[in-house]
Amino acid sequence: QQSAEAVAKELQPAFEMAQLWLQEATEFSTSAELKVLSRTAWVQDAMSLYRELSEPVANSMSKALSENLDKLMPEELSQMLGPAKSFISNAGASIFAMQLGQAVGKLSSQTLMGSEIGIPISGRPSLVAQNIANLISELPTPKSEVLIYLATRELALASLYPSNKWLSEHIVTQVREFAAGLRVDVEQIQNLAEAIDPSDQDSINQLMQAGSLVTHRTEEQEAALGRIELMLALIEGWADFVTELACKRLPSLSAISELFARHRATAGALEKTFETLLGLELQPKLRREAKAMWSSIDQALGAQKRDSLWLHPDQLPSEAEVTDPQQLIARLGSEGDDFDAQLRKLLDG
């Protein structure tokens, strides 16, 4: 079995190969240098992003609790709790962050790359040497090819985001739109409030368990989740397609793609993140359709037109266009020479 140290040394030449090959597949690029991470360093880098994603949800929970707590608690219990009431209504953010922190800790032993949760965790492309060493330890596939594939995929996403600076904030905004509709289950609060023991910290924590007090989603929230799922599928599908396009010289490309698909199915950093955060169950089918759609656009209209769709959110494919790429090809074809002018107008506006 290769050690993490041995793998770390091999990652830099793999990354340099990825830089060369990716230039042929996309014009998006980054000058940032490779960052080889330990599991602990991955957690440290990831927490800032997780905090940014979790705060809208946690703050909405706290606000909803604060608005309902006083009027629902029996007066005697309200007096007994005293200062704890303030803690309960304000602790949503910290306890929710703690739950996400536990999820991050579990993911750190499986995650291979800094962008594996769909959004890069830092401004530099990152690979986790120890976890990659575990992945390739007993593979019949040439290990150097796996390292090039992983480096290329990480570099692809590390290039997509800085080349389209609106993208990261757009995802956070979509999470805020979902969080804005959070409402607490008044009856559930009342039941828990009557059962709570002010001297028992665990019973207070129970009141704050993420999701336990939230009502069923509204139509607006379901729509927000649909937009988030589509965005993540577009990002992941693009990364899958561009990586395979860049790595077409690898003799074992098909086997490596299958290996990464199995890893994603078991580790599921992206899936677990958004399930913990929003209760969102991502559909692998939509990601596969998005990958096929990017391939269709590339073949029909070329890489430049394919990637120009990322320049503004209003240009991105709809779910109907992902399912039926011919709709998107027809839209882009009908725009013809006006496409660039329309895009400039959007960007200037």
C-alpha positions in Angstrom: 0.0 0.0 0.0 1.3 3.4 -0.9 1.6 5.9 1.9 0.0 9.3 2.0 3.5 10.8 1.7 4.3 8.8 -1.4 1.0 9.8 -3.0 1.5 13.4 -2.1 4.8 13.4 -4.0 3.1 12.0 -7.1 0.2 14.5 -7.0 2.2 17.5 -8.2 3.3 15.9 -11.6 -0.3 14.6 -12.0 -1.5 18.1 -11.5 0.9 19.5 -14.0 -0.4 17.0 -16.6 -3.9 18.0 -15.7 -3.1 21.6 -16.4 -1.9 20.8 -19.9 -4.8 18.5 -20.8 -7.5 20.7 -19.4 -6.4 23.6 -21.6 -7.6 21.4 -24.6 -11.1 20.9 -23.0 -12.0 24.3 -21.6 -10.8 27.9 -21.7 -11.6 28.2 -17.9 -8.4 28.2 -15.9 -6.8 29.2 -12.6 -3.2 30.1 -11.8 -3.6 28.8 -8.2 -1.2 26.1 -7.1 -2.1 22.7 -6.0 -2.7 22.3 -2.2 -2.1 18.8 -0.8 -4.3 18.3 2.3 -4.4 16.1 5.3 -7.8 15.2 6.6 -7.5 17.8 9.4 -6.5 20.5 6.9 -9.5 19.5 4.7 -11.8 20.0 7.7 -10.2 23.4 8.5 -10.7 24.6 4.9 -14.2 23.2 4.6 -15.6 24.7 7.8 -15.7 28.2 6.4 -17.8 27.1 3.4 -20.1 25.0 5.6 -20.6 27.9 7.9 -21.6 30.2 5.0 -24.0 27.6 3.7 -25.5 26.7 7.1 -26.0 30.1 8.6 -29.1 31.1 6.5 -30.9 27.9 7.6 -29.7 28.1 11.3 -30.7 31.8 11.6 -34.1 31.1 10.2 -34.7 28.3 12.7 -33.6 30.5 15.6 -35.8 33.3 14.5 -38.8 31.0 14.1 -38.2 29.5 17.5 -37.7 32.9 19.2 -41.0 34.1 17.7 -42.9 31.1 19.0 -41.2 30.1 22.3 -42.6 32.6 24.7 -46.2 32.4 23.7 -46.2 28.6 23.7 -44.5 27.8 27.0 -46.6 27.4 30.1 -46.0 30.4 32.3 -44.6 28.3 35.1 -42.1 26.6 32.8 -41.2 30.0 31.2 -40.2 31.3 34.7 -38.3 28.1 35.5 -36.3 28.3 32.3 -35.4 31.9 32.8 -32.2 32.7 31.0 -32.3 29.4 29.2 -35.1 30.7 27.0 -32.7 33.1 25.4 -30.2 30.3 25.0 -32.8 28.1 23.3 -33.9 30.8 20.9 -30.4 31.9 20.0 -28.6 28.5 20.0 -30.0 27.4 16.6 -27.0 28.6 14.7 -24.4 27.0 16.9 -26.1 23.7 17.3 -26.9 23.4 13.6 -23.3 24.3 12.9 -22.2 21.6 15.3 -24.3 19.0 13.5 -22.8 20.1 10.2 -19.4 19.9 11.8 -20.0 16.3 12.8 -20.9 15.6 9.1 -17.8 17.3 8.0 -15.7 15.2 10.3 -17.1 12.0 8.9 -16.6 13.2 5.3 -13.0 14.0 6.0 -12.0 10.3 6.0 -13.6 9.8 2.6 -13.3 13.0 0.6 -10.7 13.0 -2.2 -10.9 16.6 -3.4 -11.6 20.1 -2.2 -14.5 20.5 -4.6 -16.2 17.2 -3.9 -19.1 18.9 -2.2 -19.8 20.8 -5.5 -18.2 24.0 -4.4 -14.5 24.5 -3.9 -13.6 24.8 -0.2 -10.8 27.3 -0.9 -9.2 29.3 -3.6 -6.7 26.6 -4.5 -7.4 23.2 -6.1 -7.0 20.7 -3.3 -6.4 16.9 -3.0 -6.5 14.8 0.2 -3.4 12.5 -0.1 -4.4 10.0 2.7 -7.8 9.3 1.3 -6.5 9.0 -2.3 -3.8 6.5 -1.0 -6.6 4.4 0.5 -8.6 4.5 -2.7 -5.8 3.3 -4.9 -4.1 0.9 -2.5 -5.5 -2.3 -4.1 -6.5 -1.1 -7.6 -5.5 -3.1 -10.7 -5.8 0.2 -12.6 -2.5 2.1 -13.1 -2.4 4.4 -10.1 -0.7 7.3 -12.0 -3.8 7.4 -14.3 -6.1 7.7 -11.3 -4.1 10.6 -9.9 -4.2 12.4 -13.2 -8.0 11.9 -13.4 -8.6 13.2 -9.9 -6.3 16.1 -10.4 -8.0 17.0 -13.6 -11.5 16.9 -12.1 -10.4 19.0 -9.1 -8.7 21.5 -11.4 -11.8 21.7 -13.7 -14.0 22.9 -10.8 -11.3 25.0 -9.3 -11.2 26.8 -12.7 -15.0 27.0 -13.2 -15.7 29.1 -10.1 -13.1 31.9 -10.4 -13.9 32.2 -14.1 -17.6 32.8 -13.2 -17.4 34.7 -10.0 -21.2 34.9 -9.6 -21.5 31.1 -9.2 -20.6 30.5 -5.5 -22.8 33.4 -4.2 -25.6 32.3 -6.5 -25.7 28.9 -4.7 -25.6 30.6 -1.3 -28.5 32.9 -2.4 -30.5 29.9 -3.4 -29.9 28.4 0.0 -31.1 31.7 1.6 -34.3 31.5 -0.5 -35.0 28.1 0.9 -34.2 29.1 4.4 -36.4 32.2 4.2 -39.5 29.9 4.1 -38.6 27.8 7.2 -41.4 27.7 9.7 -41.5 25.7 12.9 -44.1 23.2 13.9 -46.0 25.0 16.7 -47.6 21.9 18.1 -44.2 20.1 18.2 -42.7 23.0 20.1 -45.5 22.9 22.6 -45.1 19.2 23.2 -41.3 19.5 23.7 -41.7 22.6 25.8 -44.0 20.8 28.2 -41.6 17.8 28.4 -38.4 19.8 28.8 -36.3 19.6 32.0 -34.6 23.0 32.6 -31.8 21.2 34.6 -31.1 18.8 31.7 -28.9 20.3 29.0 -29.7 17.3 26.7 -33.4 18.0 26.8 -32.7 21.6 25.7 -30.5 20.4 22.9 -33.3 18.0 21.8 -35.5 21.0 21.3 -33.0 22.3 18.8 -32.4 19.2 16.7 -32.2 20.3 13.1 -35.4 19.4 11.2 -37.3 18.1 14.2 -39.3 21.3 14.6 -39.6 22.3 11.0 -43.0 22.1 9.2 -43.5 20.6 5.9 -41.9 22.5 3.0 -43.9 25.1 1.2 -44.3 25.2 -2.6 -41.7 28.0 -2.6 -39.2 25.9 -0.7 -39.8 23.0 -3.0 -39.1 25.3 -6.0 -36.0 26.6 -4.3 -34.7 23.0 -3.7 -35.4 22.2 -7.4 -33.3 25.2 -8.5 -30.4 24.1 -6.1 -30.6 20.5 -7.4 -30.5 21.7 -11.0 -27.5 24.0 -10.4 -25.5 21.3 -8.6 -26.4 18.8 -11.4 -25.2 21.3 -14.1 -21.9 21.8 -12.2 -21.3 18.1 -11.5 -22.3 17.1 -15.1 -20.0 19.7 -16.6 -17.1 18.6 -14.4 -17.7 14.9 -15.3 -17.8 15.7 -19.1 -14.9 18.1 -19.2 -12.7 15.8 -17.1 -13.3 12.8 -19.4 -12.8 15.0 -22.4 -9.4 16.2 -21.0 -8.4 12.7 -20.0 -9.3 11.0 -23.2 -5.6 9.8 -23.6 -5.8 7.7 -20.4 -6.0 4.0 -21.5 -8.0 3.2 -18.4 -10.4 6.2 -18.5 -13.5 4.1 -18.6 -12.5 2.0 -15.5 -11.4 5.2 -13.6 -14.7 6.9 -14.4 -16.5 3.9 -13.0 -14.2 3.9 -9.9 -15.0 7.5 -9.2 -18.7 6.9 -9.7 -18.6 4.1 -7.1 -16.7 6.3 -4.8 -19.3 9.1 -5.2 -22.1 6.6 -4.6 -20.6 5.4 -1.3 -18.9 8.6 0.0 -21.4 11.0 -1.4 -19.9 14.2 0.0 -22.1 16.4 -2.2 -25.2 14.3 -1.4 -24.6 14.1 2.3 -23.8 17.8 2.6 -27.1 19.0 1.0 -29.1 16.3 2.7 -27.8 17.4 6.1 -28.2 21.1 5.3 -31.5 21.1 3.5 -33.0 17.6 3.5 -32.4 17.6 -0.2 -32.0 14.2 -1.9 -30.1 14.7 -5.1 -31.0 12.6 -8.1 -28.0 10.9 -9.8 -30.2 10.7 -12.9 -30.3 14.4 -13.3 -26.5 14.7 -13.0 -26.1 12.0 -15.7 -28.5 13.8 -18.0 -26.6 17.1 -17.4 -23.4 15.4 -18.4 -25.0 14.1 -21.6 -26.4 17.5 -22.3 -23.0 19.2 -22.0 -21.6 16.5 -24.4 -24.4 17.3 -26.9 -23.8 21.0 -26.8 -20.0 20.4 -27.2 -20.6 18.3 -30.2 -23.2 20.5 -31.8 -21.8 24.0 -31.1 -18.3 23.6 -29.7 -16.5 24.2 -26.4 -16.6 27.9 -26.5 -20.4 28.1 -26.9 -20.8 25.3 -24.3 -18.8 27.2 -21.6 -20.3 30.6 -22.5 -23.5 29.4 -20.9 -21.7 29.8 -17.5 -21.1 33.6 -18.0 -24.6 34.5 -16.6 -27.2 32.5 -14.6 -30.0 33.5 -17.0 -28.1 31.7 -19.8 -27.9 28.3 -18.0 -30.0 25.4 -19.3 -33.4 24.8 -17.7 -34.4 21.3 -16.5 -36.4 20.7 -19.6 -33.3 21.6 -21.7 -31.2 19.2 -19.7 -33.6 16.4 -20.3 -33.9 17.3 -24.0 -30.7 19.0 -25.2 -32.2 19.6 -28.6 -34.3 22.4 -27.0 -31.1 24.1 -25.8 -29.4 23.6 -29.1 -32.4 25.2 -30.8 -32.4 28.1 -28.4 -28.7 28.8 -28.8 -28.9 28.3 -32.6 -31.8 30.7 -32.9 -29.9 33.4 -31.0 -27.1 33.1 -33.6 -25.0 36.2 -33.9 -27.2 38.0 -31.3 -26.0 35.6 -28.5 -22.9 37.7 -27.6 -24.8 40.9 -27.8 -27.5 39.6 -25.5 -25.0 38.2 -23.1 -23.2 41.5 -22.9 -26.4 43.3 -22.2 -27.1 40.8 -19.3 -23.7 41.3 -17.9 -23.8 45.1 -18.2 -27.2 45.2 -16.6 
